[in-house]
Every structure is written in C-alpha cells, then in structure tokens.
Amino acid sequence: MHSSLSLLAVACVASAATTYRVSIDTSKTFQTIDGFGFSEAFQRANQIINLKEPVRSQLVDLLFNKTSGVGFTILRNGIGSSPNSTNDWMNTIEPNAPATPDSTPTYNWDGDDSGQFWIAQQAANYGVKTFYADAWSAPGFMKNNSNDAGGGYLCGSPGAPACASGDWRKAYADYLTQYVEYYKSVNISITHLGFLNEPDLVTAYASMEMTGAMAADFIKILKPALEEKGFGDQVKIACCDATGWGTQRNMSRDILADKDAAPLVDVFTTHLYTSKIDSPLPSAGQHAWMSEYADLGGNWSTNWFSANASAHNDTKAMAGDGLTWARNIHTGLTTGNLSAFLWWVATQDTATNGNNNEKLVLVDDANNTYTVAKRLWAFAQFSRAARPGAVRVGVDVAPLTSACKPAKPDDTAAATASPLRTIGFLNANGDVSTVIINDSAEDVAVDVDTGAKNAVNAEVWVTDASRDLERLPSIITLEGRVDVQKVPAHGVLSVIVRAS
C-alpha cells in the first residue's frame, strides 16, 4: 500500500513529450489554510451596492459562491477613523473627543460602516465565517498629531512623542472592541482584529505609525480589553500589516521578543509592496497572512498572460496578468507558508487611481455593468481547491521517460527542468486537491496517482487565456485515478478528488 494519497491527472498518455508524475503525500503536512479574500474598505462596497438587480446579485454570487464563483472565504473590513465620509474616507464611530482618555466615550453606529456592513451580510449569507476588521489609524484626538491622517503616533505609546491630552492606549483598545460589539449586535462575528495598517508608511489619508515594540506594548492592552467584553476566546489579534515582508519580519521578531505579548497575538499580517517573500515569517505558532496586495501601478488589464509578465521570478514585476498572480499565490503558500492570501479591493471604478489594476472587478454603476479581470480566476483556482481548514501537504514531481514508464530514481536532471509549479491540499472534509501551474509555452501531460480508494468523484478545472475556471471531463477509477488530458501552456489546472 502506498503511504501517500494521490490523485491522477493523466495516465499513460500516448505522446512523445515528457509526462510528469505529480504525487500528493498527505503524510507530509505544512500550514493550515484559513482562506482567500479581499477588502471593500474606503467605500468600495458602495460600488456593488449601487448596482441594480439582478446585476448586483450576480456580482456578489461571483465573489462568494463556492461552486459557481470564486468562493472567497475572508472579508477584510477597514475600521474607520475619519471625522466624516468626504471623498472615500471611512468615518469614525467616535466623532467627538471625550474630555480626557478616562472620560466616558460617546459612540455612534450608523448601521452602514462605509458600505462594509452590507457586503459583510452578503458574505455571511454565503457561509463566510472569517471577518478581519483592521484599523488604518486611531481617531485623530488619540494621536500626537491630532489627525487621523498624516501618520503620527498613538498617545502613550512607549518612545512616542508625549501628548498633552494624556495616554489614549486603553481608550483606543476600547474603541476597537466597540466596533466588534457593533457587528456582534447585528449577528456578524468579527474573528480577527487588527489595530495597524502599514505602520511604516505616512499617508495623506488615515495612517498611524508604530514600531514593533510599540505594537507589542499595545497588544498587552488590547487583549484584556477584548476579555472585558467577553471576546477573549472569540476574536484573534492580528498584527501588523506592514508594507513589505522584510518590515513585517522585523516587527514580528520584536513582538516575539516580548514574552508577555508573544502569546497574545494569533496572526502576523503583511503586505508585499516594498519587499517580497523570501522565507517564512518568524513564528511561535502564529499563522501568517498576506492581508493586502495588488498591482497598484499597472493600467487596467484583463489579460491572463503577456510576454512582459512572463518572468518566472515572482519578485520582478507586478503585472496584473492572471498567471502572474497565480504564481504569486503559489509562492506565498509555499515559500512563505501563508495561511491566507487577500487581494486589496474586489471592486473599483474607472475614475479612481487612474483606472489601475488594484481591483479584481471594474464596476460601471452608471451603465449597471462590471468587467472581470483574469486574476480573479487565478484566485478561484486556489480558493476552490483549498477550503478553510485545509492543510497543505507534500507534493513531488518526477518525469516519466515515456508516457507509461517511470524514470529512474536518480534521473534528477529532468525533474529539475520541470516547468510545473505544484501544491497539494488535504481538506477538512477529506477531499484531496492539487493546483498545477504550467510555466511553459507548451501543453504538459501530468500523472498523479497514489490510489485514493475512498474517492467518489473528481472535479478538474482549468484557467488559461481562453477559459475561466472551466470544468473538464474526468473519469475516476476505483483506484482514485482521474483522467485529465493536459495542463495547458501558461495555464493553471486544479484537480479535486471528493472523499466518500
């Protein structure tokens, strides 16, 4: 009996081209997957809300339906700090400053939350259970610059400039927990709470600076505040959404160096704008999330693959092409051991930021239409194959010297030359899946076979320049063998074997 559980893509393909055997080894395990998602912060949710039916429902279904859409499973909300909703600001739940940090605050819940409450309701209706609420800044009166924009430090943070108004750290922790309380009151459970966004960057919109040591200090205040409200076991603390992997690595190390703060943080969150993934983040059991990433510079594109984005080195370009983002997700899950990968915003219009690629879907409210970028389907390949609670498992790739004859064990040269990027998952319900990316300009035959005796059916999905998560015919044998014809050139293929 083979020690690993496998899937079969193509068995004994009659072709002169090399066939690669992809072996899924469920005895070799890595990180647990929390999911894939996006944000609709800064009022982006309103672009969906403003669509007329049935188009609005069709777009929501595209985002969250796990059988006909992408099946996103994480929604990231922005916790507002701005005094009003001018431009695309996210308004605060505490518009008026108390006399002192210890004074009783006056909160105001508008039931809208910059459109985010509506999209959270839609997500919950589709079974989404992971809601990450993250603050870009504390309200201005809690900071040394008296403004929620322009950086500045939380008053009372060790090493920060002193504030004449006093220490606002506990008040900020209470502010964050009150946001969680508001969502709980309308039957949405915030599962992850962040208090920083890009703390190493000063911007003209909501922003707040912090070092890793300051973050560790605040975590020790935030955790008791959550416990006071009864959220201690329900809400996980996330930190720190740094601009890049290198900065987050340093902040994570600072938090882990604080023996009292380290066990209180559950997830290390990062962006990848200023530095890319080169190894896993330091951890004492914390999950790692890529909590925001996008192509902020490229002009709007619906391309899947283009020559100027074809470099296999993922750290080079930030092209909006779908295949580039499939590679980025793969690198994040393998090299970075990420448990979650979140795009920046799902929707945006043509007027915002020069109609760039930071969105997955271009929305035209005036004409009641939307256009989907191919990178959305790159996410779908992974989101459908690895559901929350899935565990990443071992994958081996070896060439077959012919379609029906395995290569010798010492034939490593051909294996090294494999054009395939592969990843495997064992889902919580027993389903086993693999996602295979073909970096070459030629179709590649694959053979995955470890005898999944409990398999009852198989699904095979492909995305390339002409197809968007198209299901291919497949036949499953009693041995768990699935017949898939090929991984298309510059394409992505996923195989999901359903367990009995």
C-alpha positions in Angstrom: 0.0 0.0 0.0 1.4 3.4 -1.0 2.0 5.6 2.0 0.6 8.7 0.3 -2.9 9.6 -1.0 -2.9 10.6 -4.7 -4.9 12.0 -7.5 -4.4 11.1 -11.1 -4.3 13.6 -13.8 -3.2 11.7 -17.0 -2.3 8.1 -17.0 -0.3 6.6 -19.9 -0.7 9.4 -22.3 0.4 8.4 -25.8 2.8 11.2 -26.5 6.5 11.7 -27.3 6.5 14.6 -24.8 7.6 14.1 -21.2 4.8 13.3 -18.8 5.3 14.4 -15.2 4.2 12.4 -12.2 2.7 14.6 -9.5 2.5 12.7 -6.2 0.4 14.0 -3.3 1.8 12.9 0.0 -0.8 13.6 2.8 1.6 12.2 5.4 3.8 15.3 4.9 2.0 18.3 6.3 2.6 22.1 6.4 0.4 25.0 7.4 -3.4 25.1 7.8 -5.2 27.3 5.3 -7.5 30.0 6.6 -8.7 31.1 3.2 -8.6 33.7 0.5 -10.3 37.0 0.4 -10.4 40.8 -0.3 -11.4 44.1 1.2 -14.1 46.6 0.2 -12.7 49.3 2.5 -12.8 53.1 1.7 -16.4 52.8 0.5 -15.6 50.4 -2.4 -18.5 48.3 -1.2 -20.9 51.0 -2.4 -19.9 50.3 -5.9 -21.6 46.9 -5.6 -24.5 48.3 -3.5 -25.2 50.9 -6.2 -25.6 48.3 -9.0 -29.2 47.5 -9.9 -30.6 44.0 -9.7 -30.1 41.4 -11.0 -26.5 42.5 -11.8 -25.7 43.3 -8.2 -26.6 39.8 -7.0 -24.7 38.3 -9.9 -21.5 40.0 -8.8 -22.0 39.0 -5.2 -22.5 35.4 -6.3 -19.4 35.6 -8.4 -17.3 36.6 -5.4 -18.7 34.2 -2.8 -20.3 31.2 -4.4 -18.1 28.2 -3.9 -19.5 26.1 -6.7 -20.1 28.6 -9.5 -18.0 31.6 -8.4 -14.6 32.2 -6.7 -15.7 31.1 -3.3 -13.8 33.8 -1.3 -13.9 33.0 2.4 -12.3 36.0 4.1 -13.6 39.6 4.2 -11.3 42.4 5.4 -13.0 45.5 6.8 -11.5 48.8 7.5 -12.3 50.3 10.9 -12.9 54.0 10.2 -11.2 56.8 12.0 -12.0 59.9 9.8 -14.4 62.6 11.0 -16.7 62.2 8.1 -17.2 60.4 4.8 -15.6 63.0 2.5 -14.1 61.5 -0.7 -13.8 57.8 0.1 -12.9 58.2 3.8 -14.2 55.7 6.4 -16.0 57.6 9.2 -15.2 57.0 12.8 -17.6 55.5 15.4 -16.4 58.2 17.9 -16.7 61.6 16.1 -16.3 63.7 19.3 -13.3 63.6 21.6 -14.0 62.9 25.2 -12.6 65.5 27.7 -9.9 63.0 28.8 -8.8 59.5 27.9 -10.7 58.2 31.0 -14.0 60.0 30.2 -16.9 58.0 29.0 -16.9 57.9 25.2 -19.9 58.6 23.0 -20.0 56.2 20.2 -22.1 56.4 17.0 -23.0 53.4 14.9 -24.6 54.4 11.6 -25.5 50.8 10.6 -23.7 51.2 7.3 -20.0 51.3 8.1 -19.0 52.8 4.7 -21.0 50.1 2.9 -19.0 47.4 4.6 -21.8 46.1 6.8 -23.9 45.3 3.7 -21.1 43.3 2.0 -20.4 41.5 5.3 -24.1 40.4 5.4 -23.8 39.1 1.9 -20.6 37.2 2.7 -22.3 35.7 5.8 -25.2 34.6 3.7 -22.8 32.5 1.6 -21.3 30.9 4.7 -18.2 33.1 5.1 -17.1 32.9 8.7 -13.8 34.8 8.8 -14.1 38.6 9.1 -10.9 40.6 9.6 -11.5 44.1 11.0 -8.4 46.3 10.7 -7.9 49.9 11.6 -5.7 52.2 9.5 -5.5 54.7 12.4 -6.9 55.7 15.7 -9.1 58.8 15.7 -7.1 61.9 15.5 -7.7 63.1 19.0 -5.9 59.9 20.3 -2.7 60.8 18.4 0.2 63.2 18.9 -0.5 64.9 15.6 -4.3 65.4 16.4 -5.2 64.0 12.9 -6.2 60.5 11.8 -4.2 61.2 8.6 -0.5 62.1 8.1 1.0 59.3 10.3 1.6 60.3 13.9 1.8 58.1 17.0 -0.8 56.7 19.4 -0.6 58.9 22.6 1.0 56.9 25.4 3.0 54.5 23.2 6.5 54.0 24.7 9.1 56.0 22.8 6.4 58.1 21.0 6.2 61.9 21.4 4.3 62.9 24.5 0.7 64.2 24.2 -0.6 66.9 26.4 -4.0 65.2 26.4 -2.6 62.1 28.1 -2.4 58.3 27.4 -5.0 57.1 24.9 -3.9 53.5 24.5 -6.7 52.0 26.6 -9.3 54.2 25.0 -8.1 53.0 21.6 -8.4 49.4 22.7 -11.9 50.1 23.9 -12.7 51.8 20.6 -11.7 48.7 18.6 -13.7 46.4 20.8 -16.7 48.6 20.5 -16.5 48.1 16.7 -16.5 44.3 17.3 -19.5 44.8 19.6 -21.5 46.7 17.0 -21.0 43.8 14.5 -21.9 41.3 17.0 -25.2 43.1 17.7 -26.2 42.6 14.0 -25.1 38.9 14.0 -21.7 39.3 12.3 -18.8 37.8 14.3 -15.5 39.6 13.8 -13.0 36.8 14.1 -9.7 38.7 13.6 -8.9 42.2 14.9 -6.0 44.4 13.7 -5.0 47.8 15.0 -2.5 48.9 12.4 -2.2 49.2 8.6 1.2 49.9 7.1 2.6 51.5 10.3 5.9 52.1 8.4 4.2 54.5 6.0 2.9 58.1 6.3 0.0 58.9 4.0 -2.4 61.8 3.3 -5.3 59.5 4.4 -5.8 57.6 7.6 -2.4 56.3 8.8 -0.6 55.7 12.1 3.0 54.9 12.9 4.2 52.2 15.2 7.4 50.2 15.8 7.3 46.5 16.7 8.0 47.3 20.3 5.1 49.8 20.4 2.8 47.1 18.8 3.9 44.6 21.5 3.0 47.1 24.1 -0.4 47.8 22.7 -1.2 44.1 22.2 -0.9 43.7 26.0 -3.6 46.4 26.4 -5.9 45.2 23.6 -6.1 41.6 24.8 -7.6 42.5 28.3 -9.9 44.9 26.6 -11.3 42.1 24.4 -11.6 39.9 27.5 -13.6 42.6 29.4 -16.2 42.5 26.6 -16.2 38.7 26.5 -14.3 38.4 23.2 -11.1 36.9 24.6 -11.7 33.5 23.1 -13.6 34.6 20.1 -11.5 37.3 18.5 -7.9 36.7 17.4 -5.4 39.6 17.4 -3.7 40.3 14.1 -0.6 42.4 13.6 0.9 44.4 11.8 0.0 44.8 8.1 3.5 46.2 7.3 4.2 47.5 3.8 6.5 44.6 3.0 7.8 41.2 4.1 11.1 42.5 5.5 9.4 45.1 7.7 6.9 42.6 8.9 9.6 40.1 9.7 11.3 42.7 12.0 8.0 43.7 13.7 7.2 40.0 14.3 10.6 39.5 15.8 10.1 42.4 18.2 6.7 41.1 19.3 8.0 37.6 19.8 10.9 39.0 21.9 8.3 40.3 24.3 7.4 37.2 26.4 4.1 38.7 27.6 2.9 39.9 24.1 4.0 37.0 22.1 1.3 34.5 23.2 -1.4 37.1 22.8 -1.0 37.6 19.0 -2.6 35.0 16.8 -1.8 36.1 13.2 1.1 38.0 11.7 -0.3 40.0 8.7 1.7 41.7 6.0 1.6 43.4 2.6 4.2 42.9 -0.1 4.5 46.3 -1.7 8.0 47.1 -0.5 9.6 43.7 -0.2 8.7 40.2 -1.3 8.5 36.8 0.3 11.9 35.0 0.6 11.3 32.7 3.6 8.6 32.1 6.2 8.0 34.8 8.8 9.3 34.2 12.3 6.6 32.5 14.4 5.8 30.9 17.7 2.7 29.2 16.3 1.1 32.3 14.7 -0.4 32.0 11.3 0.9 34.2 8.6 -1.5 36.1 6.3 -0.8 38.2 3.2 -3.5 40.6 4.2 -3.3 43.0 1.3 -1.6 43.0 -2.1 -2.4 44.3 -5.6 -0.9 45.8 -8.7 -1.0 49.5 -7.8 0.8 50.8 -10.9 -0.4 48.9 -14.0 -3.2 50.2 -16.2 -6.4 48.2 -16.0 -5.9 44.9 -17.7 -8.0 41.7 -18.2 -5.0 39.8 -19.5 -4.2 36.3 -18.4 -0.7 36.1 -19.8 1.6 38.5 -21.7 5.3 38.3 -22.6 6.3 41.3 -20.4 5.0 39.4 -17.4 6.4 36.0 -18.2 9.4 36.1 -15.9 9.4 33.1 -13.6 11.0 35.2 -10.9 7.9 36.4 -9.0 9.8 39.2 -7.3 10.3 41.1 -10.6 7.2 42.6 -12.0 3.8 43.4 -10.5 1.9 42.9 -13.8 -1.9 42.5 -13.4 -1.9 39.3 -15.6 -3.8 36.4 -14.1 -0.9 33.9 -14.5 1.4 36.3 -12.6 -1.0 36.3 -9.7 -1.4 32.5 -9.7 2.4 32.4 -9.4 2.3 35.0 -6.6 -0.3 33.0 -4.6 1.7 29.8 -5.1 4.9 31.5 -3.9 3.1 32.8 -0.9 1.7 29.5 0.1 4.9 27.5 -0.4 7.9 29.8 0.2 6.0 31.9 2.7 3.9 29.2 4.4 1.0 31.7 4.2 -2.4 30.6 5.7 -4.3 33.3 3.8 -3.9 35.4 0.7 -6.0 38.5 0.4 -6.3 40.9 -2.6 -6.7 44.6 -1.9 -10.2 45.5 -3.2 -12.6 43.5 -5.1 -14.2 46.4 -7.0 -13.4 49.9 -8.2 -14.5 52.3 -10.9 -12.5 53.9 -13.8 -12.1 57.2 -12.1 -10.2 56.1 -9.0 -6.4 56.0 -9.1 -6.1 56.2 -12.9 -8.1 53.0 -13.5 -5.2 50.8 -12.4 -5.1 47.1 -11.6 -5.7 47.3 -7.8 -9.2 45.9 -8.3 -10.4 42.5 -9.4 -13.6 43.8 -11.0 -14.2 47.0 -12.8 -17.6 48.4 -11.9 -19.6 50.9 -14.0 -22.6 51.9 -11.9 -23.8 54.4 -14.5 -24.3 51.6 -17.0 -25.0 48.9 -14.5 -22.2 46.6 -15.7 -19.0 45.1 -14.5 -15.9 43.6 -16.1 -13.8 40.8 -14.5 -10.0 40.7 -14.6 -8.4 37.3 -15.3 -6.5 37.5 -12.0 -9.8 36.8 -10.2 -9.9 33.4 -11.8 -6.3 32.8 -10.5 -7.7 33.2 -7.0 -10.6 30.9 -7.8 -8.3 28.0 -8.7 -6.8 28.1 -5.2 -9.9 29.1 -3.3 -12.0 26.3 -4.7 -9.3 23.7 -4.1 -8.3 24.7 -0.6 -11.2 25.5 1.7 -10.8 26.9 5.2 -9.2 24.2 7.5 -7.3 22.5 4.6 -3.8 21.5 5.3 -1.0 22.0 2.7 0.6 18.6 2.1 3.6 17.3 0.3 4.0 17.2 -3.5 6.7 15.5 -5.5 7.2 15.9 -9.3 9.2 13.5 -11.3 9.4 12.9 -15.1 8.3 9.7 -16.8 10.7 8.7 -19.5 7.7 7.7 -21.6 4.0 8.0 -21.0 3.9 4.6 -19.3 7.4 4.1 -17.9 8.6 5.9 -14.8 12.0 7.5 -14.8 14.8 6.0 -12.7 15.0 7.4 -9.2 18.4 9.0 -9.9 17.1 10.8 -13.0 17.1 14.2 -11.3 18.1 16.4 -14.2 14.7 16.1 -15.9 12.9 16.6 -12.6 14.8 19.8 -12.1 13.7 21.0 -15.5 10.0 20.6 -14.8 8.0 23.6 -16.0 5.3 22.9 -13.3 4.6 24.6 -10.0 2.6 22.3 -7.8 0.8 22.4 -4.5 -1.4 19.9 -2.7 -4.1 20.2 0.0 -5.9 17.8 2.3 -9.3 19.4 3.1 -11.0 19.1 6.4 -13.8 17.0 4.8 -11.2 14.6 3.4 -11.2 16.0 -0.1 -7.7 16.0 -1.7 -6.7 18.6 -4.3 -3.8 19.8 -6.3 -3.2 23.0 -8.2 -0.7 22.8 -11.0 0.7 25.9 -12.8 2.4 25.3 -16.2 5.1 27.9 -16.8 6.0 26.6 -20.2 4.7 27.6 -23.7 3.7 24.0 -24.4 1.0 21.8 -23.0 2.3 19.4 -20.4 0.9 16.0 -19.6 0.7 15.1 -15.9 0.2 11.9 -14.0 -0.9 11.9 -10.3 -1.5 8.6 -8.8 -1.4 7.3 -5.2 -4.6 5.2 -5.0 -7.3 7.2 -3.3 -9.6 4.3 -2.5 -12.2 6.4 -0.8 -12.7 8.8 -3.7 -16.3 9.0 -5.1 -15.9 11.7 -7.8 -13.4 14.1 -9.2 -13.5 17.7 -10.5 -11.0 19.1 -12.9 -10.9 22.9 -13.5 -8.7 24.9 -15.9 -8.0 28.5 -16.4 -5.9 29.9 -19.3 -6.1 32.7 -21.9 -9.4 31.5 -23.3 -11.0 29.7 -20.3 -12.2 31.0 -16.9 -12.4 28.1 -14.4 -13.8 25.8 -17.0 -14.6 22.3 -15.9 -13.1 19.5 -17.9 -14.5 16.0 -18.4 -13.0 13.4 -16.0 -13.4 9.8 -15.2 -12.5 8.4 -11.8 -11.5 4.8 -11.3 -11.8 2.5 -8.2 -8.2 3.3 -7.5 -8.8 7.0 -7.4 -7.3 7.7 -10.8 -8.6 10.7 -12.7 -8.1 11.2 -16.4 -7.1 14.7 -17.3 -5.7 15.4 -20.7 -3.2 18.2 -20.1 -2.1 21.3 -18.2 -2.4 23.9 -20.9 0.5 26.2 -21.9 0.8 29.1 -19.4 -2.3 27.7 -17.7 -3.5 26.5 -14.3 -5.2 23.2 -13.6 -6.8 22.1 -10.4 -7.9 18.6 -9.5 -10.2 18.0 -6.6 -11.0 14.4 -5.6 -14.1 14.2 -3.4 -13.9 11.8 -0.5 -16.7 9.4 0.4 
